[in-house]
Amino acid sequence: MSQVVNNVKAQFARVLEVSDWEHLLEVADYHFEEAAKLKNKDIRYSNKKLLIRNSMKRLHIGIGVELALKAAFLKQGVCINKFVGRNPPEGYENSPVHRFEGLDMTLINPNDTFTMGVLIDKYAQIMAVEVNQEFTDGLRIAMTFRNKEGHTSFPRHEFEPNNYHLIANSVKRIYREAFGKQLEFLIAMTAQEQGVFNKT
């Protein structure tokens, strides 16, 4: 890998701290509001407005969910950076359940955080709650949106309205459980829907 690439990677290398949760949530808010309210008229390309609008909505959803999960873990005092090296230090599991309290920070890798899938899997443990299939399905659909829309594009994509309802309900639950916030969240996908993102 070239030095210039390493230099760019180093610009993003940092161990995220508990205090970072507010910033991550603020950026997640932005992505969710964009996902909810983005309209065809906001897209500059005239011949593929709907396709590109929907693609951007799915990207915003996926990024927003990942940032909201990371904010939730940090707010709970959980380090979301991985350990240095392939094998975790003695006494630690290689999963995002190592708390900052008493953690030897020299063991933490500033270049790598846990994946979205791992965060979804560990949510119930970190928040000490029971989760159901609908909740995890909503989060995993958002993760799929982020992965697929970030890596390719197709000339057609049929959307399933229930997917967006599952995601919105999962996001509302995270905001309620992790941040004590009530959320009105509707991702407008049809001409009849009015996008909503209100946090109280």
QUIJOCOR-V744231 format. One record per backbone hydrogen bond with DSSP energy under -1.0 kcal/mol. NH is the residue of the N-H (numbers start at 1). CO is the residue of the C=O. If there is no record, write none. Layout:
# QUIJOCOR-V744231
nh=NH co=CO
nh=NH co=CO
This chain:
# QUIJOCOR-V744231
nh=6 co=2
nh=7 co=3
nh=8 co=4
nh=9 co=5
nh=10 co=6
nh=11 co=7
nh=12 co=9
nh=14 co=110
nh=20 co=17
nh=21 co=18
nh=24 co=20
nh=25 co=21
nh=26 co=22
nh=27 co=23
nh=28 co=24
nh=29 co=25
nh=30 co=26
nh=31 co=27
nh=32 co=28
nh=33 co=29
nh=34 co=30
nh=35 co=31
nh=36 co=32
nh=37 co=33
nh=38 co=34
nh=42 co=39
nh=43 co=40
nh=52 co=48
nh=53 co=49
nh=54 co=50
nh=55 co=51
nh=56 co=52
nh=57 co=53
nh=58 co=54
nh=59 co=55
nh=60 co=56
nh=61 co=57
nh=62 co=58
nh=63 co=59
nh=64 co=60
nh=65 co=61
nh=66 co=62
nh=67 co=63
nh=68 co=64
nh=69 co=65
nh=70 co=66
nh=71 co=67
nh=72 co=68
nh=73 co=69
nh=74 co=70
nh=75 co=71
nh=76 co=72
nh=77 co=74
nh=78 co=73
nh=79 co=98
nh=82 co=112
nh=84 co=107
nh=92 co=89
nh=95 co=93
nh=97 co=95
nh=100 co=77
nh=103 co=100
nh=107 co=104
nh=108 co=105
nh=109 co=82
nh=112 co=109
nh=114 co=80
nh=119 co=115
nh=120 co=116
nh=121 co=117
nh=122 co=118
nh=126 co=122
nh=127 co=123
nh=129 co=124
nh=136 co=132
nh=137 co=133
nh=138 co=134
nh=139 co=135
nh=140 co=136
nh=141 co=137
nh=142 co=138
nh=143 co=139
nh=144 co=140
nh=145 co=141
nh=146 co=142
nh=147 co=143
nh=148 co=144
nh=149 co=145
nh=150 co=146
nh=151 co=148
nh=152 co=148
nh=163 co=160
nh=165 co=161
nh=166 co=162
nh=167 co=163
nh=168 co=164
nh=169 co=165
nh=170 co=166
nh=171 co=167
nh=172 co=168
nh=173 co=169
nh=174 co=170
nh=175 co=171
nh=176 co=172
nh=177 co=173
nh=178 co=174
nh=179 co=175
nh=181 co=175
nh=184 co=198
nh=186 co=196
nh=188 co=36
nh=193 co=190
nh=196 co=186
nh=198 co=184
nh=200 co=182
